[in-house]
Amino acid sequence: MILVHDNAEILAQAVAARLITRLVDVQAARGSAHLVLTGGTLGIAALAAVAASPARDAVDWRALDLWWGDERFLPAGDPDRNETQAREALLDQVGLTPSRVHPMGRAGAGQTAEEAADAYAAELAKAASPEDLVPSFDILLLGLGPDTHVASLFPGHPALHEEERPVVAVHDSPKPPPTRISLTFPAIQAAREVWLVAAGAEKADAVHLALTAGHLQAPAAGARGRERTLFLLDRAAATRIPPGTSP
Ligand SMILES: O=C(O)[C@H](O)[C@@H](O)[C@H](O)[C@H](O)COP(=O)(O)O
């Protein structure tokens, strides 16, 4: 489903409202929820909007498992880490269960990016059903790069071809910093719902490709959930959507 809002600010507010409502519904049905966060301007703005929402604490934050779709492989606390930005925007303001917050590895902690990716895969497997590699994520948020990247899956990079491992290290990222950790398509596509969030004219072509191309040409074309896929856009990012297409 494609939803278009007037501008980035309203989009962030609408994503926040939708996220709160969906988490409340999932927790009512299953008692807990798994949410995968993204970095990027909109991804963080949506978290800040959740933090400011009067309905925020309708979510049972103690019964929420938080994961990341990707991470910049930087030292703990580095302001450019998606984890740091998520903590500042929301996580430090709500009563999460610390053991249910699952940040990806940090540089300078004695692990290579590869070792950190393997450690994350083990953490995912531990939280998953015995036959699965990752938990059944209820909502997996993704931002969208102008080059159609999602998480840290960049066009032309080997991570696009990973069909087994749920998490990989990424080097030479065209978007700084160069070293990252990312979920792969198998992990992303294991999610019940994938919500792709994008705003700005510079994303319009990427949105078009995300709806019309293959995932090896445009990684965002692989951003699909098992049960539902939402493209949550502002008008400027939605100008090149071919009539009648949906994710
Ligand atoms: O670590 C990251 O950089 C993000 O996870 C990345 O995938 C981001 O979501 C997109 O690049 C969109 O970012 P903007 O919304 O800032 O354009």
The ligand as a Tripos MOL2 file, in Angstrom:
@<TRIPOS>MOLECULE
LIG
   17    16     1     0     0
SMALL
NO_CHARGES

@<TRIPOS>ATOM
      1 O1         22.3220    3.9910    8.1980 O.co2     1 LIG1
      2 C1         21.6860    4.6280    7.3690 C.2       1 LIG1
      3 O2         22.1460    5.5980    6.7570 O.co2     1 LIG1
      4 C2         20.2600    4.2860    7.0870 C.3       1 LIG1
      5 O3         19.8110    3.1670    7.6560 O.3       1 LIG1
      6 C3         19.9580    4.3980    5.6360 C.3       1 LIG1
      7 O4         19.4420    3.2260    5.0590 O.3       1 LIG1
      8 C4         18.9520    5.5290    5.5200 C.3       1 LIG1
      9 O5         17.6940    5.0910    6.0410 O.3       1 LIG1
     10 C5         18.7720    5.9950    4.1130 C.3       1 LIG1
     11 O6         20.0500    6.3490    3.6220 O.3       1 LIG1
     12 C6         17.8440    7.2100    4.0630 C.3       1 LIG1
     13 O7         18.4220    8.2310    4.8090 O.3       1 LIG1
     14 P1         17.7860    9.7190    4.7260 P.3       1 LIG1
     15 O8         16.3540    9.5690    5.1750 O.co2     1 LIG1
     16 O9         18.6090   10.5360    5.6880 O.co2     1 LIG1
     17 O10        17.9020   10.1640    3.3100 O.co2     1 LIG1
@<TRIPOS>BOND
     1     1     2 2
     2     2     3 1
     3     2     4 1
     4     4     5 1
     5     4     6 1
     6     6     7 1
     7     6     8 1
     8     8     9 1
     9     8    10 1
    10    10    11 1
    11    10    12 1
    12    12    13 1
    13    13    14 1
    14    14    15 2
    15    14    16 1
    16    14    17 1
@<TRIPOS>SUBSTRUCTURE
     1 LIG1         1 GROUP 0 **** ****
